Amino acid sequence: MATTMATTMATPMTTIEPPALVRLVTMLSPAFPVGAFAYSGGLEQAAHDGQVTDRWTLADWLHDVLESGVLWNDAVLVAESWRRAAAGGDLGEVNELALALAGSAGRLLETTAQGRAFAEAARVWTDPPAIDGDGIAYPVAIGRVAALCGIALAAVLPAHLNAAISNLVQAAIRLGVVGQAGGLAVIAGLEPLIVAVAERAGRAGLDDLGGSALAAEIAAMNHETLGSRMFRT
């Protein structure tokens, strides 16, 4: 186990210059104005239905969302958007696909509202994207801005996934599912999977999109009709 951890930590998968690292931390920090605190990705519904009730069921839920759910797809979309933006290519096709992958009105709201907010906030570094129609999906915005800022994809992917998991854990804390210590333990326990999914997404293409975290998708759909709500999704 110790050898495995040492090997993983020694792998130069996140080589990044300090200025780029600071910028990456800023754009994925809770202080970056995308309104991430307002979204639970269906987790509020799962807590309401008794599917997520403690740190262990929360960890299982997040494991599935990360490995074979919306976070996996988002990571692939971040990677593809980064590659196309770095090559000076058009992002229209990948953005249309990202929006089409939103399986419910809540999912679509979550990705477009955060994508729009991210693109607007990123004006401090780069011009907003020239994408018409329904707006820009959040992972597409992240991939584009990171590429234009010269931030290595190998650093962007694990940072993005860690931020997404951390935001969902914060939602669980606000829902009373887990305390701060338990939430931190969940994040720590998912670190190896975050790294593994990031590495896999970095090698993936659009043909690798898809998932099987059906309970999470159903919860996201049902949340649209939940009576008393703390989160928008």
N, C-alpha and C positions, 0 to 999 in steps of 0.2 A: 504493500500500500504506500509506504513512504517513498519507495523508488518510483512508483507511478506518479505520485504528486510532484516529486522533484523533476521528473522528466517533463511533465506538463508545464510546470512553472518555467523551466529553462527553454522551452520552445519559443522562438522569436516570432510569435503570431501577432503580437500587438506592438511592434516597433513603431514608435511615433515620437516626433520631435515635441519638446515641451510646449511651444506655442500652439501647435495643433491639438495637443492633449488638453490644454486649458480650454480651447474653443469647444472641443468635443464634450468635455464635462459641463460646460455652460449650456450648450444646446440640449443636453439630455438631463439637466438638473430640474428638480421640482420648481425652481424659481423661473424657469423659462416659460413664458406666457402662452401655453397651449391649452390650459384648462384641463389637464389630465386628471386632476383631483375630482372632476365632476362625472367621471365615467368608471363603471365597474365591469364592463364587458359581460354582463349577465350574472356576475358574482352575487349581486344583491338578490336576484331571483333565486339563485341556488341556496343562499343562506335562508331565505324566506321559506323555501320548500324543504328545508332540512337535509339538503344534499351536502352542504358544507357547514360543519358545526364546530370544528376544533382545528388545531394545528395540523393534525394528521390528515383529516379529510381535505383541508385546504392545500396541503402539500400534494396530495394525490390529484386534486383538481388542476392545480397549476402545472404539475408534471405533464398531464395530458394536453393541456392547452399549449404548452411550450413545445412538446415533442411532435404532436400531430394535430394541432388546432390552429387557431388564428395567428398565434405568435410565430409558428413555423412559416406559414404563408407570408406573414409580414416580413420575416427575415429574408426570405427568397426575393421578395419584391424590393427590399432595401438593396440587396446585392445587385439585382438586375438594373435598378435605377442608377446605382452608383457607377456601374460599368458603362451604361449608355451615356450618362452625363460626362464621365471622364473622357469618353471618346468623342464628345461633341454631338452625340446622336439625339434623336427626337424621343421624348418620353410619352408622347400621346398614346401609343399602343399599350405600353405597360400600365399607364394610369387608367385607361379604360378597363383593362383586365382587373386591376386592383379594385375598382369600384364595382365591377360585376361580381367579384368574389364576396362582397358584403351580403351575407345571407338573410339579412333582416333590415328593417328601417333603422333599428337601433345601431346595428353595425355600420350602416352607411353614414349615419349621423356622427358616430364616433370617429370614423376615419376622415371624413371630409371637414368636420369642424376643427379637428386638431391639425389636419393638413393645411388648412387655410391659415390658421393661427400661427403655425410653425413657419410657413412661407413668409408671412407678414413680419414676424419677429426677426427672421433671418435677413431682412433688408439691411441690417447693420453690416452684413458681410457681402451679400450678393443680391442682384436683382431678382424679383420674384419670377417664377416660371411663366412662360407664355402658353398656358393650357386653358382652353375654353371649355364650355359645357358645365358639368356638375362640380367642378373644382378639382383640387389635387388631393389624392389619398395620402394619408400621413406617412406611410413607409416610403412612398415615392418622393415626398418632400425631403425626408431625412437623407435618403440616398443621394439625391441631387445636390443638396447643400453641402453634404460631407465631401462629395467628389470635387465640387467647385472650390471648396476650401482646402483641398489637398490633404484630407484626412484619410489615412489608409483604411481600406475596407475591413481588413483583419482586426482593426481596433473598433470600427463603427459597430459591427455586428454584435459582439458580446456586450458592448456598452449599451446598445439599444435594448437588447433582450433583458439585461439586468435592470435597466430603468423601467421597462414594462412590468417585469415581475415585482419590482419594488412598489410600483404604483398600485398593483392589484393587492399586494399585502397591506398597504396603507388603507385601501378600501375595506379589507377584511377587519382591520383594527377598528375602523370607524363603525363597522357593522356589529362589533362586539363578538366576532367569531374567535378572535385570538388577541392576546395582549402584545405589547411591544417586544418583550423578550421572546415569546413564542413566534412572533412574526419574523424576527431576526433569525431565529433558528431555521425557519422555513426557507428563507433566502439563502442562508449558508448551505443548507442541505441541497439546494438546487444548483449551486455553483458548478459542479461538474457537468450537469446537463446543459446549462447555459453555454458553457465552453464548447461542448460537443455539438449542440445544435447550431451554434455560430459557425463552427468549422464546416459542418455539413452544408449549411446554407451558402457559404462562400463558394462551394464547389457546384452548387445546384443551378439549374436554369428554370425557365418558366414551365417546362414539361414536368418538373418535380412538384409543382403546386398541387395542393389537395390535402385533405385531412380526414380524421375519423373521430374527432372529439365532439360527438353528436350531442351529448348532454349539455355541453357548454353552448352550442348553437341553439338548442331548444330553449335553454334558459334565457338567452339573449332575446329570442322571439317573444317569449312569455312576459318578459319584463315590460314590454310596451303597454301591457294592460294591467300592470301591478298598481294597486290603488295608491297607497301611501309610499312615496319613494324618496330616498336620500340622494340617489344618483340619476343621471339622465339616461344611462343605459345599464 
